[in-house]
Amino acid sequence: MENFELIENYCERKLNEEEKALFEGRLQVDTNLKEELELYKNIVAGIKESGKARLKGKLIEADIELDTETKVTELKSVKPSYLKIFAIAASVMIVVGFSVFYLYFNTKSCSELASKYYEPEKGLPVVMGTNNSKWDEVMNDYKTGNYSGAKSKLEKIGGSITNDTINYFYGVVNYELQNYNDAKSDFLQITSSGYYFEKAQYRLVLTFLKTNDKKSAIQFINEILQNKEHPFYNKLSDLKAELAK
């Protein structure tokens, strides 16, 4: 879970008012964060119910055992039996705690795998002292992390014109802006003869994962891996192996 700590702090009311407002504002536009929040709530609820059921069962067993024992009025004789109940309860909580740890830290979601295999696009070189300012402005915004500005300037360049370079960088900035469905559409428009085709294929796999479409990601990986000369062949082979776990 990519935003585990942030979501945990939100659910446990550890965020201040400003952080809480920012988080809830992000929820309105970030479908991935919203899905992770729902997943977190469902998992925690399931773990709590599982823990309650285990604890209840163990306590019932201990209570039955106590009822069948010979009653001893001296306090020192009673203490060990009740200590056993607390020991059982503690052991259940340890098991539940380990389950949480294993779940969050030993499994990777599709989104986490996409982040792990992500490669930043370096962008086009900015040529100083020329009149080719439109692309330079796009690249300056992109390279400084101003993805909204880069997208806005791309729209001015593109207009009614479409080509692989524009579509590819539309996809790149949409991916950075977490507009994964838009990025997917952009990458799908890249022609097989285009310079950016193989890069677009790789990034398309990541967009499938970011939208939790594991099935499409695997199918697309299988298609790409038919070409052993593909520049991302090794990375996609490793990714496929991780998705199979």
C-alpha positions, -999 to +999 in steps of 0.1 A: +000+000+000+017+031-013+001+056+011-001+033+042+014+056+068-007+086+056-039+066+056-032+051+090-026+085+105-059+098+090-079+068+103-064+071+137-070+109+137-034+118+140-035+145+113-039+181+122-067+201+107-047+213+077-033+179+070-068+164+073-082+189+049-054+183+024-060+145+026-097+148+022-093+172-007-069+147-024-095+119-019-119+138-042-095+136-072-072+107-064-090+074-071-060+054-062-058+069-027-096+064-023-093+027-032-063+023-008-084+039+020-113+015+014-088-014+013-073-003+046-107+000+063-118-034+050-085-051+061-085-035+096-122-044+100-115-080+090-085-083+113-105-069+142-133-093+136-109-122+132-091-112+164-124-109+183-135-143+171-102-159+181-101-142+215-137-151+222-131-187+214-100-189+236-118-172+265-147-196+262-123-225+263-105-210+294-139-204+311-150-240+306-116-252+319-120-230+350-156-243+357-143-279+356-115-272+380-118-277+418-127-244+433-101-231+457-109-201+479-074-190+485-064-161+463-030-175+456-046-206+441-070-187+419-045-162+404-027-187+380-060-196+363-069-160+355-033-153+345-038-181+319-068-161+305-047-130+301-019-150+286-043-164+260-056-129+252-021-116+248-012-144+225-042-137+203-033-100+201+003-109+191-010-131+163-033-103+151-005-078+152+018-101+132-010-106+107-012-068+102+026-066+098+028-094+073-001-081+053+012-046+049+049-052+046+053-086+029+028-082+001+028-056-027-003-041-043-004-035-081+001+002-074+032-005-053+047-027-081+040+001-106+059+025-084+087+000-079+092-005-117+086+031-126+113+049-146+112+087-148+111+101-183+142+124-188+123+145-214+136+163-244+168+184-241+162+222-237+182+241-263+193+275-251+194+305-273+169+292-299+134+303-310+120+268-303+105+281-270+072+262-269+088+228-264+114+243-241+087+257-219+070+223-217+102+206-208+112+232-183+079+228-165+081+190-167+116+188-154+109+211-125+078+190-115+052+215-127+032+188-145+000+208-147+019+236-164+035+212-188+001+197-197-014+232-203+015+241-226+012+208-244-025+216-251-014+249-267+011+232-289-011+203-298-045+218-305-059+199-334-025+184-342-017+149-330+016+130-332+035+104-313+056+129-294+027+150-282+007+119-273+036+103-254+043+134-233+006+138-227+007+103-213+038+111-192+024+142-176-010+126-170+007+097-153+026+121-131-007+139-123-022+105-114-047+108-143-040+071-151-070+065-174-061+095-195-025+084-196-036+049-207-055+065-237-025+086-246-001+057-246-025+036-267-024+062-295+014+057-301+019+040-334+041+009-336+066+026-359+069+056-336+101+065-317+083+063-283+064+031-290+084+008-267+085+033-239+048+038-242+042+001-240+062-001-208+044+028-193+010+014-204+017-017-183+023+006-153-010+025-159-028-009-159-013-016-125-021+019-112-058+013-121-056-022-105-062-039-138-038-068-131-053-090-158-047-065-186-012-058-173-003-095-174-018-100-209+000-069-222+033-081-206+029-115-223+025-098-257+056-076-252+077-105-240+073-122-273+099-098-285+131-107-267+148-076-281+124-053-264+145-028-243+123-035-212+123-073-217+142-080-184+122-056-163+089-069-176+100-105-170+108-096-133+075-077-130+056-107-144+072-129-118+062-106-090+027-104-102+025-142-101+033-143-064 
